Amino acid sequence: MTITQITRTFLVLLMLAALAPADAYAKPNSYPGENSKFNSKSAVGKWEAERAKRIEERKQRREERRLKRLNEKNNRSN
């Protein structure tokens, strides 16, 4: 193949890629994220519920640690 043929082939492929809709060559995220347009509503709802549960558990653990520190502080003064 000559340089002219290679250039022409490259330009044709470039034009085809530019004309193709974005959905034709879009790939899903490498992780099942909430922003992926390939996810169903039920899957996203499940992830959001799990995330809310983790956040609530984290808040509860923080509160328990805070109360424990407060209790230890109060016991020192006695």
Order of alpha helices (4+ residues) and beta strands (2+ residues): alpha-alpha-alpha
